[in-house]
């Protein structure tokens, strides 16, 4: 009995954060490289179709947004830090789009897991709005998290599996250029 209790005490507690920031391929590296992040899964959430396929979500009729679900150890990385990384890797002023991708499935959303995350997300949004950095109103939604459906295997860690295609897409989409315009040296991007 004591051995089981000590094993539980040694197991790090994890938490979950879910973000939609346009193409999910581009949202994985900024979080994956953070110390304290256990995993980053590309997937779909925010819609009304159970277990959707990439083709269904791409069609724009499921209500889902391409998203990433981040499992993290809050003793090593705070939710506030994840929010900061999120904001600096999206254009929060874009409506129903991100960079070269357009449609509801590319909208920006913070899907909160509980009241504490919701309050932190609202505070971080309001602080960004008040900072004067952005040239327009923030369109990013903050909503309660619902079911999350992992994307097909070929989408997971796409930036590593298909590095050249990923880099070509990212550059052609203008993501890093726009992030630099928005945030200067504080821009995200990988």
N, C-alpha and C positions, 0 to 999 in steps of 0.2 A: 504494500500500500504506500509506504514512504517513497519507494523508487518511482512509482507512477506519478506521485505528486511532484517530485523533483524534475521529472522529465517535462511535465506540463509547465513548470515555472521557467524552464530553460528555453521553451519554444517561444520564439518571438511572436508578439501579437501583430497581426497585419490588419490593414484597413483597405478599403477600395475607393477609388475615385474614377469617375467616368466623364470623358470629354469628347465633344464633337468639334472638329476644327478643320473641316474640309476633308480632303483626301486622307484616309487613315494611314496610308503608307508613310506620309510625311509627318504624322503625329507620333509615330512610334519612337524614332531615335532620340528626340529631346528628353523623353521620360526614361527610356531604356538605359541611358547613360548616367542617370542620377544615382549616387550612392543611396541605398535604402529602398530602391525600387526592386521588388521581387520579380514582377512580370508585367508585360504590357501585351494585351490581346486586342487585335483589330476585330471589329464586329459592327453590329447594327443594333440600334436602340431608338426609342422614341416614337415608334410607329404602332400599327395595328395588325400586322401580319406576323404570325408565329413562324419561327424558323425560316426566314426569308433567304433567298439566294442572292448572290451579287447581281445577277441579271434583273431580278425583281426590284431590288433597291435602286439600281441604276435607272430603271424605268421611271422612277419617281412617284409611284402610286402606293407605296407601302407606308408612307409617313415616317419611315426610319431615316436616321442620319448615319453616315459613316462615322464611326466612333472608335475610341480606344478605352479599354478598361485597364486601369493601373492598380496593381496590388502592391502596397508599400508598407514598410515598417515605420510607423509614426515615431518611434524612438530614434530613427536615423534621418528621416526626411519628413518635414511637416506638410500638412495639407496646404498651408499658406505658400510654401515653396512651390508645390505643384501648380497652384493657381498662377503664381508669377511666371513659371515656365510656360504654362498654357497661354496666357495673355501675350507673351512675347513671341509666340509661334503662330499667331493668327492675325487676321485683320478684323477686329471686332466691329468695325463700321460697315462691313459688307453685309448686304441683305440677301439671304438665300443663295449665297455663293462664297467661294474662297478662291482668290487668284483666278486661274483660267477655268475653274470648274463652276458650273452654274446649275442651280436646281435645289429644291428643298433638301435633298439628301446630302448637300454640302453646307448646310447652315451651321452656325456655331452655337453650341449649347453646352452649358455646364449641368450635368445630371447629378444632383446631390443625393447623397446617402445619409439622410438624417438632418435634423434641425441645425446641428453645429456646423456641418458643411454648408448648408444653405446660408446661414448668417455670415460665414467667412467669405463665401462666393459673392454675396451682395456687397459686403464691405470692400472686397477687392475691386469689384466692378465700379463702385462709387468712387473709390480712391483713384482709379485709372481715369474715370471721367473728369474728376476734379483736377487732375494733374495738368491738363491742357496739352498733353502730348498728341492726342488724336484731333483730327480736323473735322470730325463729325460725331453724331450721336452713336452710342454703342448699341448694336443690334443683337448682340449675343443674349440668348435666353438663359434663364436659370430655372430649371424645373426638377421635380422629384424624379429620381431614377426609377425605371421600370425594368422589365425583362431585358437582358442583354444576350444577343445571339452572336457567338463567335463566327467570324467570317471563315470562308473556305481556307484550307491549309496553305494554298499557294499565296494567299495574301499575308500570312503571318511572317513577320520579319522580312518583308519584301525588299527592304533597303539592303539587306545582306544577301538574300537569295538571288536577286537580280540587280546587282549593284549598278551596272552600267545603264540598264533601262531606267532604273529609279533615278539616277543622276540626270539623265537626259530629260525625263519627264519633269523633274523638279525645276531644272533650269528653264526648259521651254515654257513652263507654267508661270514663270516669273515670281515664284514664291519668295526666294531669298532677296531679290531686288526690292520687292514691295515691303518686306519686313524691315529691310535696311532703311527705306524711305520713312517708314512709320516710327521706328525706334532707334535708328542710328546704331551706335555700338552696343546697345542693350538688346538688339534683335536676336531672336532665336535662330534656329536653322542648323541643319546638318546635312 
